[in-house]
Structure formats: C-alpha cells, structure tokens
Amino acid sequence: MGQAPRSTPARRPVAPATMRRGWLEREVRKLRRASEILKTASAFFPAAELDRKTT
C-alpha cells in the first residue's frame, strides 16, 4: 500500500539576535581552542630553544 507523504516540520523564523548569538558562541569556541593551542606551543617552544642552546 502507499505511504503517507512525510510532512516537514514548520520552521519558525529565527531572529537576527538569535543568529548572531549562535555565531558568537561558535566564534568563542574557536578562539578558546586557538588559545589552548597557543598556550601549548608557547610551553613547548621555549623548552625546545633551551635544548638547542645546551647541545
């Protein structure tokens, strides 16, 4: 027998402030990740520089 057509859920319009908030939250996550990478790198490179000077 035939299947009933699937209906798509009604989408409510998204307010510009809500869209901006989502964008800002993604941006904060990205910047925090970059900050962690830089912290790790800054801890690694001075140690590598000291090793290079002593050898």
FENZI-V186281 format. One line per field, one symbol per residue. ss: DSSP state (a for helix, b for strand, c for the rest). psi: psi as a letter, one per 30 degrees, with the letter a starting at -180 (. if undefined). burial: I if it has 24 or more other C-alpha atoms within 12 Angstrom, else O. A space follows every 10 residues. Layout:
ss=???
psi=???
burial=???
//
This chain:
ss=cccccccccc cccccaaaaa aaaaaaaaaa aaaaaaaaaa aaaaaaaaaa aaaac
psi=llkkkkkkkk kkkkkeeeee eeeeeeeeee eeeeeeeeee efeeeeeeee eeef.
burial=OOOOOOOOOO OOOOOOOOOO OOOOOOOOOO OOOOOOOOOO OOOOOOOOOO OOOOO
//
